[in-house]
Each structure stands twice: as structure tokens, then as C-alpha cells.
Amino acid sequence: MLHKYIRRLKYYILRTLRMQNSDHRIALGFAVGFFPCWYPTFGIDLLLAPLLARMVRANIPSAFLAASAGSVLWPILFYLNYRIGVFVHLFTTFPKTFEIEDALSVPVPETDYRIETNHFGRLGDMGVNFLVGALINSILSTLILYILLRILLSVYRRPLLHKIKESVRRGKSKS
């Protein structure tokens, strides 16, 4: 079963590499196709990726391939969104000055239930942290993926094409 999926993946990679599109369009399609995967679109990213690729005149199959990869990686992507959002929040907020004598001289206050229920407000902060992280991650990943894939395709497109063709031929000769 796994062999079937690996063979299908090789087929789609081979098809993408054989396209007459420029390296720019293929790399842009993959980068733009991965963009909506950072947001909680719950399956709609597979529809958004080709639309975004069409809008920027990028390669649609590579956008779909990136969206498929992103739909598998969503738990990791969402965790990274939250962690980056928390990091940005901690980096941009400055603590008040703290003196130990002031802390020791202040009496312990009575329990106030309004303060106890304040943790529900923190859930809203979690959503803001997630959104900030998603914005940063989606923009950075789009730029980094485009640059990396553009370089990789310009240097390794022909050798990869040849190597995948050979592995497909060897697979057929074994069968």
C-alpha cells in the first residue's frame, strides 16, 4: 500500500518537473499553495491553493501538491503558529519594574472572583497569539519556499528528472 503512494508521488513529481513552465512559476505555485495551510481552513485550503495560484499566474499542480502536503502537516503548523505568536507577544511586551521590598511589604489580598475568572480572557489572547503567528509564518514560509525552490529547480531540475525516470524504469523492470 505504501509502495503505491510512493509511486504515485514520484509520478506527480515527475509530471511537475516535466512541465514546460519556468522554474519561477513552479516555485511560486508551491509557495502560494502552501500559504493557506497556516490558517484553520479545515480542508478548504485544497480549493484555495489553486485559486491563489491562478490569481498570481503560478503553476496550479505544484500549488495543489503543496496544499496536499500542508493538509497533512497542519498539527505541526498550528503549533508553530501558537509558539511564534507567544514569542512575539513576550518580545513586544515589557514587564513592569519589580522591587522585592515592594512585593514583601504588600499584604496578601482577599480572593476576588473577578480575578479568578480572568483566565477566560487569556483564551482570547491565545487566539491573538495564534493569528499573529499564522501571519508571520505564512509570509515567511512563502518567501523562503519560493527562494529555496527557485534555486533548487534551477540547479537540480534536470538531474532530478533523470533520477526519477531511472527509478521508475527500474521499478517497471522488477515487476
Buried (B, 14 or more C-beta within 10 A) or exposed (E): EEEEEEEEEBEBBBEBBEEEBEBBBBBBBBBBBBBBBBBBBEEEBBEBBBEBBEEEEBBBBBBBBBBBEBBEBBEEBBEBBBBBBBBBBEEEEEEEEEEEEEEEEEEEEEEEEEEEEEEEEEEEEEEEBBBBBBBBBBEEBBEEBBEEBBEEBEEEBEEBBEEBBEBBEEEEEEE
